[in-house]
C-alpha cells in the first residue's frame, strides 16, 4: 500500500498544480484607482494610524499592506516615483531620471514632461506637457493595448504627477495652474479642454479659499495669482483636486462600462506642506488625517459607480522626506544644509587649476553636474579625467558621502550595497549626469524647510497597499520594491506587464 501511494504521489502533485493553475482569475474590475500621496513616508501609517477613519484605515485593515516597501533607485523625487509606480521601471529603463535634467541633444534644461510641441490648455499661454520623455509603457497603456481598457485619466496638482502614471495612451491628464487657478491640460491629449472641465473651471472653485486660515497659515484675502500660488501648501489644494476627481468619474462615466477604467490620482498637498514644515510638524499630521478622509470618500464614490467588489485600489507614495535638519539637531542627531553652488565653485576652481580656464558646467542641479562637451575649444580634453578631478574635489568637501562619475556608472563599476544599487538603477546612460553626489544622511540642498532625493531609508521607505478582488488581505513584512506594483496590477488585470518592467509579481498577496 505504501509503495502504491508513493507511486501515485507525483500524479497527485501534478493534479494539484493543474487545479491551482486552472483556478479562475479574479473578475475583471470595472475601475482601478491608482492613488499616490506625494511625500507620504511609511511611518505616517504607524504614527497617525489611530487617527484614521477613512481610506487609509480601510486599506490598512482590509487590504494587503507591505510594511517594507522601498524605492530601489535614486534620486527619490516626484517624477521618478510617479513613473516607477505605473511602469515598474526605474530611471535606468524609463528615462525619467529626475524632475529636471540637462538634455544634451537639445542643449537646455528640460523637465520630465516638458514638450515644446504641445500647448497648455486652460491656463497661461505657454508650451504644454506630455509623456514623450517616458521611454516605456504604463499599466494603463497595456490595458488599452489589450483591448480591455476603457478610459485612462491622470489627475494631480503637478503636471508630472498627472502625466507619468497615466502614460502615453491616456484619454487625459489634468493638473492645477498656479497662475490662473484653473485645472489645465495639454494639446497632447485633445485640441481643447473637454466641456465638463471648462464648466468646472467656470465655477472658480479655488476662489472659495480666499482668506481661509489653517493652523496659523493665512491665505490671501482676494482671488488671484497670490491665492492660486499659495493654496498648494494647505489642505484646500487636495480638496480642490478631490472635487475635480469626483467630477471626472461622473463626466467620463468611469466604472460603468464593459471595460476597465483607470484613474491615477496624486494628492500633492502633503508634499508642499512637508517641504515647508517637515515630516514631524503638526501640519503634516493634520494633512495626512485629512487625505485619509479624501481617499475614503474617493473609494466610496468609485464603489457607488462600479459596485462593491468591482474596484481595485493600489496605493503608494512617490518618496519620503528628510527630517528638518535643525529639528534633528535639537534631538542630538546629525543633519545640516549644503550650499551646492559653493561646491560647484570649488569644482570649477579645481578644473581651472588642472586644465586651464574653461567653461566647464552646463547645468548644476541638486547633487548633480553636467559638463560642457567641449569646455576648452581647440583643446581635446579627456572628459573621464575631467570627471575624476571633479569627483576628487567633491569628495574633499564637507558631508559628501559618495561621488559617482558617468564613466564609472557606464562601466558598471559599483558595489552591491543598497546605496550603490539605488545609484545604478537611477542611472540612464543617455540622460544621466557626469557627476552624481550622495550626501551624508540627513543633509539637504535647500536653505529652509526640508527636501528628499537621497537613497536613505527616510526617503525610500513608503507605504504600498492593495485592496480589491483577488487580493489576500494581511500584513506582509518581506522586502519589496515600488517597481513591483505595476506587474502585480498587470497580473490582476490579465494584461502584459509594462515594456520596461523591472519588478516582480507580488504573488504572496494573490488569492
C-alpha atoms as one frame of an Amber mdcrd trajectory, in Angstrom:
protein
   0.000   0.000   0.000   2.825   2.373   0.909   4.573   1.642  -2.420   1.368
   2.254  -4.355   0.866   5.623  -2.579   4.458   6.682  -3.313   3.998   5.752
  -6.963   0.855   7.858  -7.172   2.348  10.843  -5.294   3.837  12.596  -8.376
   0.498  12.324 -10.169  -1.327  13.742  -7.160   1.108  16.681  -7.018   0.711
  17.360 -10.741  -3.055  17.182 -10.375  -2.952  19.707  -7.520  -0.724  22.054
  -9.526  -3.056  21.736 -12.502  -6.074  22.603 -10.389  -4.188  25.618  -8.931
  -3.169  26.793 -12.394  -6.747  26.417 -13.655  -8.253  28.365 -10.760 -10.374
  31.119 -12.251  -8.758  34.565 -12.173 -10.483  37.281 -10.168 -13.228  39.098
 -12.077 -12.006  41.958 -14.229 -12.503  45.138 -12.174 -14.604  47.889 -13.649
 -12.406  50.613 -12.167  -8.809  50.845 -10.966  -7.812  53.609  -8.555  -4.048
  54.172  -8.675  -3.518  56.509  -5.722  -0.374  58.382  -4.681   0.069  60.687
  -1.716   3.111  62.793  -2.534   5.836  62.641   0.176   3.891  60.198   2.358
   6.516  58.404   4.450   5.717  54.881   5.597   5.947  55.860   9.258   2.883
  58.090   8.810   0.895  54.840   8.581   2.031  53.854  12.082   2.374  57.261
  13.771  -1.054  58.508  12.729  -2.973  55.246  12.388  -5.123  55.821  15.465
  -6.494  58.984  13.824  -7.513  57.366  10.540 -11.219  56.960   9.829 -11.288
  56.853   6.022  -9.445  55.294   3.115  -6.109  54.716   4.813  -7.891  52.996
   7.703  -9.713  50.766   5.248  -6.559  49.924   3.295  -4.663  49.124   6.490
  -7.453  46.951   7.903  -8.911  45.323   4.783  -6.082  45.453   2.264  -2.723
  43.849   1.598  -0.175  46.013   3.419   3.532  45.839   2.584   5.451  47.219
   5.533   8.929  47.140   3.976   8.473  48.669   0.528  11.263  50.885  -0.734
  12.314  52.735  -3.837  15.369  50.976  -5.180  16.576  53.898  -7.288  17.834
  57.400  -6.642  17.087  60.293  -6.777  13.885  59.833  -4.800  11.898  62.675
  -6.338   8.397  63.183  -7.696   8.989  62.353 -11.356  10.972  59.218 -10.585
   8.416  57.954  -8.080   5.375  58.592 -10.238   6.937  56.996 -13.306   8.079
  53.919 -11.371   4.597  53.441  -9.858   2.799  52.538 -13.073   5.708  51.355
 -15.267   7.605  49.041 -12.937  10.736  50.656 -14.368  13.497  52.504 -12.581
  15.132  55.513 -14.310  17.686  53.206 -15.905  14.880  51.899 -18.126  12.195
  54.592 -18.014  14.462  57.529 -18.857  12.781  59.615 -16.154  15.938  60.358
 -14.187  14.855  63.420 -12.202  12.295  66.215 -12.107  14.642  68.328 -14.243
  17.819  67.456 -16.124  20.112  68.743 -18.869  19.190  67.456 -22.317  22.473
  67.177 -24.188  20.802  66.961 -27.598  18.574  69.993 -27.023  21.277  71.914
 -25.175  18.944  73.043 -22.405  17.369  72.047 -19.122  14.149  70.071 -19.515
  11.577  68.701 -17.124  10.344  65.131 -17.064   7.225  66.142 -19.012   8.162
  69.340 -20.881   7.185  69.211 -24.547   7.540  72.295 -26.744   5.482  70.615
 -29.466   2.361  70.960 -27.322   0.393  73.876 -25.896  -1.100  74.365 -22.454
  -4.899  74.280 -22.429  -6.924  76.317 -19.945  -4.065  78.279 -18.423  -1.299
  80.679 -19.323  -0.037  80.956 -22.896   2.868  78.533 -22.762   4.067  75.168
 -24.034   2.227  72.172 -22.679   3.424  68.918 -21.200   3.308  65.291 -22.284
   4.696  61.801 -21.554   7.025  61.956 -24.583  10.170  61.684 -22.425   8.895
  58.477 -20.811  10.616  55.652 -22.708   8.382  52.792 -21.543   4.706  51.902
 -21.246   2.445  52.059 -18.202  -0.207  49.712 -16.844  -2.814  51.961 -18.469
  -1.041  51.760 -21.826  -1.007  47.967 -21.708  -4.620  47.888 -20.547  -5.652
  49.934 -23.576  -3.442  47.981 -25.984  -5.005  44.720 -24.802  -8.481  45.915
 -25.752  -9.663  45.511 -22.158  -9.154  49.137 -21.195 -11.723  51.903 -21.230
 -10.845  55.398 -20.025  -7.423  56.158 -18.521  -7.119  59.533 -16.781  -4.434
  61.131 -14.607  -5.101  63.928 -12.088  -2.809  65.872  -9.748  -1.780  69.367
  -8.726   1.522  68.756 -10.573   1.825  68.085 -14.280   4.379  65.276 -13.920
   2.284  63.569 -11.244  -0.764  63.522 -13.518   1.020  62.644 -16.756   3.584
  59.973 -15.911   1.331  57.413 -14.146  -1.350  57.780 -16.831   1.043  57.020
 -19.682   1.172  57.541 -23.434  -2.333  56.388 -24.374  -4.243  58.209 -21.631
  -7.519  59.890 -22.514  -6.451  62.913 -20.496  -4.154  64.228 -17.790  -5.114
  67.264 -15.704  -3.263  69.454 -13.235  -3.525  72.793 -11.437  -2.187  76.050
 -12.869  -0.938  78.290 -10.061  -1.204  81.447 -12.169  -4.814  81.217 -13.340
  -6.264  78.885 -10.702  -7.615  76.613 -13.433  -7.396  72.895 -13.961  -5.379
  72.604 -17.163  -4.144  70.041 -19.661  -2.231  69.840 -22.934  -2.844  69.579
 -26.664  -1.062  66.224 -26.465  -4.437  64.777 -25.404  -7.015  66.878 -27.280
  -7.265  70.177 -29.204  -9.320  71.827 -26.455 -10.392  71.069 -22.911 -13.493
  68.883 -22.620 -16.668  70.838 -21.936 -17.022  69.423 -18.423 -13.541  70.705
 -17.494 -14.323  74.166 -18.852 -17.558  74.136 -16.837 -15.667  73.112 -13.704
 -13.208  75.983 -14.155 -16.017  78.446 -14.814 -17.343  77.917 -11.286 -13.979
  79.169  -9.903 -13.861  76.574  -7.091 -10.421  77.702  -5.905 -11.706  81.209
  -5.146 -13.708  79.914  -2.162 -10.428  79.545  -0.268  -9.561  83.260  -0.374
  -8.854  84.477   3.155  -9.050  80.991   4.669  -6.805  80.169   7.626  -5.329
  76.803   8.512  -3.148  76.149  11.566  -1.882  79.711  11.543  -1.297  79.856
   7.790  -3.420  82.602   6.238  -4.261  82.617   2.543  -4.523  85.920   0.613
  -7.899  87.593   1.015  -8.555  88.179  -2.678  -8.884  85.762  -5.565  -5.954
  85.969  -7.950  -2.412  84.715  -8.581  -1.319  85.311  -4.965  -4.045  82.969
  -3.747  -3.516  80.425  -6.523   0.225  80.331  -5.916  -0.144  79.712  -2.177
  -3.085  77.342  -1.889  -0.898  74.331  -2.696   0.659  74.134   0.799  -2.739
  73.855   2.504  -5.305  71.052   2.734  -7.557  73.074   0.433  -5.453  72.090
  -2.585  -6.275  68.421  -2.075  -9.939  69.314  -1.512  -9.932  71.051  -4.899
  -8.278  68.048  -6.513 -10.827  65.712  -4.945 -13.734  67.762  -6.267 -12.254
  67.576  -9.750 -11.622  63.832  -9.487 -15.224  63.155  -8.466 -16.389  65.290
 -11.376 -14.122  63.326 -13.726 -15.551  59.995 -12.577 -19.060  61.191 -13.387
 -18.333  63.146 -16.564 -16.264  60.359 -18.119 -18.690  57.638 -16.951 -15.844
  55.768 -15.306 -16.581  52.413 -13.721 -19.882  51.840 -15.503 -18.894  50.346
 -18.852 -17.913  46.876 -20.075 -14.187  47.699 -19.995 -11.825  48.518 -17.130
 -11.247  52.221 -16.495  -8.202  53.536 -14.639  -7.984  56.745 -12.625  -4.488
  57.709 -11.477  -4.670  60.421  -8.834  -1.856  62.011  -6.852  -2.620  64.184
  -3.835   0.197  66.757  -3.775  -0.643  68.842  -0.707   1.332  66.721   1.760
   4.476  67.325  -0.296   4.095  71.099  -0.388   3.442  71.224   3.348   6.220
  68.750   4.070   8.812  70.822   2.235   7.867  73.869   4.271   7.158  72.382
   7.697   8.856  68.990   7.760   7.678  65.438   8.499   7.450  65.947  12.264
   5.230  69.030  12.163   1.620  69.319  13.368   0.778  70.489   9.851   1.846
  67.151   8.370  -0.158  65.269  10.978  -3.270  67.224  10.045  -2.644  66.893
   6.300  -2.364  63.111   6.469  -5.523  62.843   8.584  -7.375  64.916   6.013
  -6.109  62.999   2.991  -7.198  59.778   4.717 -10.766  61.084   4.630 -10.468
  62.172   0.998  -9.223  58.754  -0.075 -12.085  57.108   1.782 -14.599  59.319
   0.004 -12.966  58.591  -3.361 -13.149  54.827  -2.842 -16.776  55.138  -1.709
 -17.633  57.147  -4.831 -15.864  54.633  -7.054 -17.747  51.728  -5.475 -21.039
  53.590  -5.787 -20.421  53.776  -9.521 -18.826  50.403 -10.220 -20.292  48.314
  -7.417 -18.542  46.782  -4.417 -16.052  44.162  -5.495 -15.534  45.881  -8.839
 -12.931  48.441  -7.720  -9.217  47.660  -7.479  -7.079  50.065  -5.429  -3.293
  50.426  -5.454  -1.805  52.963  -3.047   1.718  54.285  -2.524   3.838  57.435
  -2.205   6.420  58.794  -4.626   9.118  59.276  -1.961   9.592  60.033   1.715
  11.159  63.075   3.364  14.269  64.073   5.287  13.722  65.453   8.788  14.263
  69.202   9.060  17.998  69.410   9.933  17.534  71.850  12.801  14.855  69.616
  14.327  17.232  66.683  14.116  19.957  68.727  15.786  17.630  69.549  18.690
  17.254  65.806  19.252  21.016  65.364  19.288  21.001  63.821  15.810  23.110
  64.731  12.767  21.868  66.852   9.907  22.576  70.072   8.091  22.403  72.103
   4.902  24.742  72.091   1.918  25.074  75.100  -0.383  25.600  73.253  -3.660
  26.581  76.408  -5.550  29.647  76.715  -3.289  30.699  73.175  -4.138  30.224
  73.917  -7.815  32.649  76.835  -7.472  35.201  74.530  -5.840  34.899  72.138
  -8.781  35.399  74.928 -11.324  38.447  76.237  -9.458  39.980  72.759  -9.375
  39.353  72.205 -13.081  40.804  75.602 -13.984  43.890  74.794 -11.932  44.337
  71.370 -13.541  43.474  72.073 -17.178  43.359  75.857 -17.601  40.387  78.215
 -17.629  37.336  76.695 -19.264  33.563  76.883 -19.495  33.032  73.708 -17.558
  29.470  73.258 -16.379  26.298  73.232 -18.472  23.918  72.504 -15.615  24.094
  72.052 -11.853  21.057  70.546 -10.147  20.947  69.383  -6.537  23.853  66.983
  -6.219  24.448  66.631  -9.967  26.727  68.254 -12.534  26.586  68.156 -16.322
  29.769  69.211 -18.124  30.046  71.055 -21.403  31.198  68.550 -24.041  33.875
  70.999 -25.249  34.779  73.203 -22.265  38.026  74.461 -23.842  37.523  74.779
 -27.622  40.544  73.631 -29.548  41.888  71.579 -26.651  40.708  67.996 -26.791
  40.239  67.029 -23.177  39.772  63.553 -21.794  36.366  64.028 -20.169  36.852
  60.970 -17.966  39.801  62.777 -16.387  37.701  65.938 -16.031  35.060  63.904
 -14.213  37.690  62.373 -11.958  39.145  65.744 -10.918  35.635  66.987 -10.142
  34.839  63.848  -8.155  38.046  64.074  -6.125  37.307  67.734  -5.362  33.791
  66.952  -4.165  34.946  64.057  -2.005  37.065  66.554  -0.082  34.032  68.736
   0.737  32.098  68.513   3.986  29.302  65.954   4.347  29.726  64.307   0.957
  29.422  60.540   1.456  29.912  59.306  -2.110  30.617  60.721  -5.554  29.903
  58.814  -8.769  31.119  59.709 -12.261  29.349  58.965 -15.522  32.367  56.966
 -16.675  32.214  54.834 -13.535  28.461  54.288 -13.835  28.641  53.465 -17.548
  31.245  50.800 -16.786  29.098  49.337 -14.015  31.942  49.783 -11.542  29.778
  49.768  -8.424  29.316  47.575  -5.395  26.199  45.755  -4.221  25.196  47.677
  -1.098  21.765  49.380  -1.073  23.161  52.815  -1.918  25.128  51.541  -4.922
  22.068  49.610  -6.116  19.942  52.766  -5.922  22.504  54.751  -7.903  22.863
  52.019 -10.535  19.098  51.736 -11.009  18.788  55.517 -11.193  21.391  55.997
 -13.917  20.407  56.284 -17.578  23.415  56.429 -19.896  21.959  58.880 -22.418
  20.425  61.273 -19.903  22.393  60.838 -16.697  24.720  63.494 -15.247  28.506
  63.480 -15.383  28.690  63.725 -11.589  26.213  62.344  -9.035  26.686  63.043
  -5.325  25.264  61.325  -2.241  25.411  63.396   0.940  25.848  62.152   4.461
  22.492  61.112   5.981  20.165  63.963   6.975  21.914  66.629   4.858  19.869
  68.572   2.312  20.490  71.040  -0.503  17.760  73.525   0.490  18.162  76.638
   2.620  14.952  76.228   4.625  12.406  73.553   5.402  13.415  70.173   4.078
  13.619  68.028   0.971  14.167  64.477  -0.299  16.080  62.672  -3.030  18.590
  60.520  -1.161  18.963  56.718  -1.261  18.479  56.570   2.504  15.550  54.841
   4.215  13.757  58.017   5.273  13.439  58.934   1.571  12.930  55.456   0.079
  10.533  53.756   2.544   6.907  54.265   1.508   3.567  52.533   2.036   2.375
  50.049  -0.577  -1.176  48.757  -0.170  -3.728  46.967  -2.359  -7.473  46.474
  -1.954  -9.891  44.558  -4.133 -10.905  41.220  -5.599  -8.132  38.666  -5.965
  -6.095  40.175  -3.124  -5.362  38.372   0.121  -5.644  40.908   2.986  -2.925
  40.992   5.596   0.408  42.458   6.590   3.442  41.419   4.547   6.854  42.143
   6.054   9.081  40.965   3.207  11.248  43.465   1.357   9.724  44.648  -1.908
  10.354  47.444  -4.383   7.838  50.011  -5.573   8.554  48.712  -9.087   6.651
  45.558  -8.051   3.305  47.379  -8.072   2.934  47.635 -11.860   3.489  43.970
 -12.779   1.213  42.942  -9.916  -1.573  45.172 -11.222  -0.968  43.820 -14.722
  -1.415  40.277 -13.425  -4.659  41.196 -11.671  -5.880  42.829 -14.889  -4.687
  39.912 -17.048  -2.614  42.141 -19.346   1.056  42.306 -20.241   3.440  43.945
 -17.811   4.707  47.356 -18.974   7.537  47.270 -21.513  10.322  48.359 -19.151
   9.151  46.414 -16.121  11.913  45.572 -13.625   9.634  44.388 -10.821   8.143
  41.079  -9.756   4.553  39.984  -9.231   3.644  40.043  -5.539   2.261  36.510
  -5.609   2.283  36.287  -1.823  -0.806  38.500  -1.669  -2.740  36.981  -4.578
  -5.621  34.630  -3.859
